[in-house]
Amino acid sequence: MNTQVPFAALGLAEPLLRAIAETGYTAPTPIQAQAIPQVLKGGDLLAAAQTGTGKTAGFTLPILHRLLETPLRQARPGRPRCLILTPTRELAAQVEESVRTYGKHTPVRSMVMFGGVNINPQISALRKPIDILVATPGRLLDHAQQKTVDLSGVEILVLDEADRMLDMGFIRDIRRVLALLPKQRQNLLFSATFSDEIRDLARGVLDKPEEISVARRNTASELVRQSLVMTEQAHKRDLLSHIIRESGWHQVLVFTRTKHGANRLAEKLVKDGLTAAAIHGNKSQAARTRALSGFKEGKVAVLVATDIAARGIDIDQLPHVVNFELPNVPEDYVHRIGRTGRAGSEGSALSLVDRSEIKYLNAIEKLIKRPIERGTIEGWTPPPASAESFADDERDARPPRRGGGQGRPQGQARRPAPGEAARRGARGSGQGRPSRPARSGGAQAGARRDPART
């Protein structure tokens, strides 16, 4: 729900207000109403905001204003005044697009850099003066090592989705970047939660920050209708295909645990006559861009994604989200379903749950403090599954080992075959604490985990 304060009351420059009006927005979201005045003051900021709250405009608008207020007399090539770090290339592209949208009536220049693409065009772009640089940590450090970027003039630093950057193992890269920046600067840190790890990071980066939070931690939108269907893992692909076709869904984002599972599901949906595409770390940047564009434009009805690959998908009126498999970190469930029910529009979040996922379901319901409605699908009969199909489904459902040398034990036992769970009874499966699933495209052992390569 928007606040009643108009954008004009926040003190933003006229060229920015004109760009805002052209987008059709009239009033700021709660995070924007709180963040914009704080950033304009010039102090540090620690902000908690989920995706879909308008947080990107909450920092891009006041940053543009501050750069306009104090124009640099002699801009130098490759020497940005503002650095925005993001965990993934999709999010980096989205943030830089926001900068261009709101800064189109200003002389402010921006560029985006991430890995997975040829570095030479970025080097060429850095030969020109830039004001705002949006980057992923790994590729930024590549440029810094080659001395193609100069970070000595950074006046404003933004760490966007800092919690996700920590999850992906970027703390060392962040510290290396911080060492290249001037001591005197404004710092803005945005995170979905104020976890202990985020507090530790904030203490090392921020100087007497203001704190704002627009929602209680890990709350699910009241506009999202949550439901689940109990089914066998081997039946999920056929069931989901049936639901999408019979319901006439035209835009649905589906989350899978693994890249292999995303591919197999997308292939199944296409075979059944649906327009579908998979997006994950093994896809080229061009393929990911095509899939995202097709999905946003309505040319692709079903986008199948791993958690990391889905970062940067920002659609105000996305009607449906499906958890093909439940995440084994309950907070990720909240992030997933938060992609629908935005901008005042209702949305639905459907989860397909196999009995081996009950422990994840219990953790999710404990976190959101309410049970998820159970349902059934009328008119659908499970097809017979082959032994080969069952083996593939078991592999897809198993949480992958965390890559990049993070060292966390997998702690995930083999999924029991049909009937085996009942035989085990109270003995349990012998599983330890479930590990966090690897974000798509886990790096090779010992390699730096660059989101641009995921």
N, C-alpha and C positions, 0 to 999 in steps of 0.2 A: 504494500500500500504506500502511495506517495505522500509526502508531506504537503502542507498547504503553502509553504514558502516558495515563491517563484524563483527561478534562476537569477533573475535580475536583482533580487535582494541580496545575493551572495557577494556582490562586488566584483564580478568578472568583467573583463574588458569587452567592449562592444563587438569586436570581430568574433569573439568566442560566443557571445549571446546570439549573434546572427547565425553562426553555424549550428548552434543548439536548436534554434527555431526551425532551421531547414530540415533537421532530423525529425521534427514533429513532437519533441519533448517540451513540456511546459513547466513541469515541477520536478525537482530533484528527488531521488530515492532517499531513504533514511541515511544510508552510508554516505551519499553525496552531500546531503545537508549538513552532516557532522564533519566529514573529512575536508571538504573544500575550504571552509573558514580556517581550520587548523593549519592546513598546508600554506595558505596565503600568509599566515603569521610568520612563517619561516622557521618554525621549530620542528623538532623530530616528532614522529607519529608512529604509534603501534596500534594497528587496527585489525579487528577480527571481523571478517565478512566472508560468507559463503559465496560460491560462484552463483551468478544470476542475480546479484544484488545491485549491480551497477557500479561495482568498486573500481573498474578500469577508468571510467569517466571521473570517478571520485579523486583520482590523482592526476590524470592527464590534463584535465581542465585547469586546475590551479597551477600546475607546472608550466603550462603554456602561458598563463597570465604572468607568472613570476619572470619568465624569460623575456616577455614583452616589456615588462617594467624596467628591467635592467639589461638593455641590449649590449652585446659585446662590441667594443669598438673595432677590434681587429680579429675577426674569426680566423682560426687556423685550420688547415686541412686535417681531417682525422682526429680532431680534438673536441669531443662532445662536452657540452655543459651539463647535460643530464644523462645518467646511465640507468636503464631499467633492466634488471635481471629477471628472467623467467625460467621455469624448469623445462619447458618444451618448446619446440619450434612452432607448433600450432598456436600456442598461447602468445609467443613472441610476435608472430605475424598478426594476430588479432589485436594486440596492444598497439603495434605500430600503425595498424589501420585506424584505430581510434584516434591516435595522434594526428594522422592526416585528415580524418573527418572533421575533427574539431579545430584543427589549425589551418584549414584550407584558405581562410581569409587573412592569414598572417604570413610573415616572411620566415617563420620557424622551419628549419629543415630537419628531417629525420631519416633514419635508415634502420633496417633490421638485419641482424646477422645470426646465423645458426649453422650447425654442421649438416652433413648429409648432402650438401650441394657443393659445387665448384667454388673454391675460395677466391679465385681471381676476380670475378665481378665485384666481390666485396672489397677487395684491395683497391680496385679502380674507384669505387664509390668513396672510399676513405681518403682519396686524394683531393676531395672537395671538402669545403667547410660543412660541418654538421652541428646541430644543436642538441638533438635528442637521439641517443643510440639505444635500441632495444636489442638485447642479446641473450643467448644461452651461455652459461658459464664456460663450457668447454671450448667452443669456437672463439669466444672473446679472449681466452688465454692463449689460443693459437695465434691470434693476431698480435697480442701483446708480446709474445715471444719473438714474432717476426718483426716487431716494431712498426707495424702498419697502423696501429692505433695508439693514441696518446691520451692517457686517462688523468693527466696532471691537472686538467682544467675542469674536472667534474665538480659542479656546485650542488647537485641534487642526486642522491642515490635512492632507487626504489628496489626493494626486494619483494617481488610479487609472488604470491602462493609460496611463501617461505616454508610452510610446513611440508609441501610436496618436494621442495628442493632438498630438505633434510631427509625425507623418506628415500629419496633417490641417491643419497650418499654424496651430496655436493658440498658438504661443510668445508672440506679442504680447499676446493676450488673457490668457494666464497671467500675464505680467508686470504687466499692468494690474490684475489681481485681487490679486497679491501686494502691490502698492503700497497697497491699501486695507486690508490686514491689520495687526494689531499686530506689532511687531518680535519680541516675546517670545511664542513659541508652539511647540508640538510639531509636527513635520513628518514625514509618512509618504509615501514615494514608492514606488509599485508599478509594475513594468514587466516585460514578457515577456523583455527582454534588457537587458544592460548595455552598450549601444552607446556610441560616443564622444559622440553627441548627448545621451544620457541622463546620462552622466557630467558633461557641461558644465552641464546643467540642475540636476543634483543639487548641484554646487558652488555654484550661485547660490541654492539654496533651503534645503539641509540644513546643519545645524551639527554637525560631528563625528558623523556618523551611524554606527550599527551596520549591517553589511551581512549579508544572508542570501540564500541561493540554494538552491532545492530541486532543481534539475536542471541538467545541462550545457546550455549555450546551444543552442537549436534542435534538441533531441532529440525524435524522434517516439516516442510511446508504444509499448512493446513489445506492448501488448494490441491494437493496431490492425493488422489484416491489410491490407496495401497491395497493390493490383494495378492494372493498366491494360489498356486495349484500344485498339489502333490502329484508327482509322477516319477517314473523311472528315468534315469539318465539316458538310457538307450532310446527312449520315446520322445525326448525333448524336441529334436529337430522336426519331426513330423507334427508334433503337437503345436509348436510355434507357427509352422507354415499354415496349419489349419486355422489357427486363431486369426492370423493376419488376413488370410484370404476371406474367411467367413465374416469377419468384422469390417472388412473394407478399409483397413488402416492404410493411410497414404504417407505417413511420416512417423517412423518408429526407430528409436535408437536402442540397440541390443548390446548388452555387455556380456562378454565371455572372459574366462580366466586366461586362456592361452591364445597365441597367434594361430596355431594349428587349428584349434577349435573354431576360431573366427572364420578362417578360410573354408573349412568344411561346412559350416552353417550357411555362409553366403552362397556357396556352390549349390547346396540343397535348395535354398530359396529360389535361386535363379532357375534351377531345373524345374521347380514347381510353378514357374511363370511369373515370379515376382521380380521387380527391379531391385537388386541388392548389391552391396559392395562391402568388402572388409577393409578395415583400416588398422594397421599395427606397425610395429617397428621394422619388419622385414620389407615393407612396401617402400618404394622410392618416394622421394618428396613430390615428384610430379603426380604419381598415382594417388598419394594421400590428398593432394590439393584438388585433383579431379573428383575424387570421391566426396570430399567435403563440400565442394561447390555444387555437385549434382544433388547432394542431400539437402542443402540449404535452398536450392532452387526448385526442389520438388521433383526433379528428374529421377532421383533414386529414392525409392520408398523406404528401404530398410538399410540402415548403416550398422554394421556389426563391428564392434570396437573393443579393444582391451582398454583398461582404465587409463593408462598413460596416453595412448593414442587419442582418447576422447577429450583430453585437455585442449581447450581452445574452441570447442564446439559451443557456440553461444547463440541460441535461437530463442527469441522471446516467447514464441507460442508453440514450442515443441509439444505435441499432444501426448505422446506415448514413450515410456521407457520400459524395457524388459530386462530383468536379470536372468539371463539364460542359465547362469550359475550364480549362487550367492557368493559374495566376497567373504573371505575368512577374516577380514578386519571389519568390524561393524561400522566404523566411521565411514568406510568407503561406500557402504550402502546409502548413507545419508547424502554423500556427495553425488552418487549416481542419480538418485531419484530427484535431487535438487535441480536437475537439468530440465525438468518439466514443472508445470505449475508456476511459471514466471510471469511477470508483468501483468498480474491480475487475472491471468487465464488459468482455467482448471486443467489438470493433467492427470494421467493415470500411470501407475507404476506396478507392473505385474512381475512376479517372481515365479520361476519354475523350480520347484524344490524336490530334490531326490532325498530319500531317507538318510543318506550319508551326510546330508547337509543340515540335519536338525540342530546340531550343536551351534552352527553358524546362525541359524534362524533364532535360536534362543538368545544368543548374544545380541542380535539386532533388536529383538523385541524388548530386551532389558534396557538397551540404550535409548530407544525412542519412547520407552515407558508406556507401551500399549501393544496389544496383539494385532497382528496383521490378519485381515479377513481371509478366511479359507474359502475357496470356491471350486466348482467343477465345470467342465466344458461339455455341454450337452451335444450329442450328435457326433462325437468323435470316438472311434474305436482304435486302440493301439495296434499298429501292424506288427507282425512277427519280426523279431530282431535276430540277425545272424550272429554266430559266435564272433566273427571278425568285426562286425559292427559294435558288439558289446565291448570287445577289447579296445577298440578305438575310442569309444565313449568313456571308458574308464580312464584312459590316458588323458583325454581332454578335461575331465572333471578334476583330476588330481592337481592341487596347487603346485606350480613349478618351483624349483629350487631358486632361491634368491641368488642372483649373479653378482658380478663385479667385485668378487672377493670380500663381500660383506661379512661372511663368516657365520651367519646365523644358521643353526641346524634346521633342516627341513621339518622335522617333527611330524611328518605326515605319513601315515601307514597306508598300505594298499586298501583300496575300496573293497568291501566284502562282496562276494558274488551273491546272486539272489538266494535267499534263505540262510546265508551264512551268519548274518547279523542275529537272526533269531536263535541260532545254535549257540552263539557266543553268550547270549543272555546277559546276565549281570556282570560277566567278566569284562565286558567292554572290549574295545578294539586295540587297546594298548597304545593309543596315540598320546603323545605328549601335547604340550601347548602348541596349537596350530601356528605355523609361521605366517608372516605377512606374505601374500603372493608376490612373486616377482613382477615388477612393472614390465610392460611389454618391451621386448627387445633387450633383455638383460645383457650386460656387457660380458665379454670374456673375462676369465679370472685374471685379476691383476690389472685390468684396463680401467682407465677413467670412465665413469659412467656418464657420458654426454647424452642429454636427452635428444639432441639432434641426431644421434645415431640410433634412437629407439623408435 
